[in-house]
């Protein structure tokens, strides 16, 4: 056999070996992809109820925040409504007390 034939034979064997390696790798990769798909499907099934619970919890938190805002607004309105009359009552009391002291001083003098 000539040297050229040996080179062609060697290159053919290396190419065949590479093809077999690629084929085995592709087969293993396909198996891993199938396993991953099954795992993802299982995770979706298991996490769907959790996602629904998270959505429900989020809605409850939003409703609570909204109620807190309404209560805060009502509290501010009550403060504004009551603060004016309370200040006026305190001022009237202070004025009355001052007037009574002056009257007592006049009567004692």
Residue, then its C-alpha position, 0 to 999 in steps of 0.5 A: x500500500x502506498x503512503x497516500x492510501x495510508x493517509x486516506x485510511x487514517x483520515x477516514x478512521x479519525x473522521x468515523x471516530x469523530x462522527x461516532x463521538x458526535x452521534x453519542x454526544x447528540x444522543x446524550x444531549x437529547x436525553x438530557x433535554x427530554x429530562x429537562x423538559x419533564x422537570x420543567x413540566x413537573x415544576x410548572x404543575x407544582x408551582x402553579x398553585x403557589x403562583x395563584x396563592x402569591x397572586x391572592x396574597x398580593x391582592x390582599x396586600x393591595x386591599x389592605x393598603x387601600x383600606x389603610x389609605x382610606x382610614x388615614x384620610x378619614x383620620x385626617x378629616x376627623x382631626x381637621x373637623x375636631x381640631x378647630x372646635x377643640x382649639x376654640x374650647x381651650x381658648x374659651x376656657x383660658x379666657x374664662x379662667x383669666x376673667x374669673x381671676x380678674x373678677x376675684x382680684x377686684x372683689x378682694x381689693 
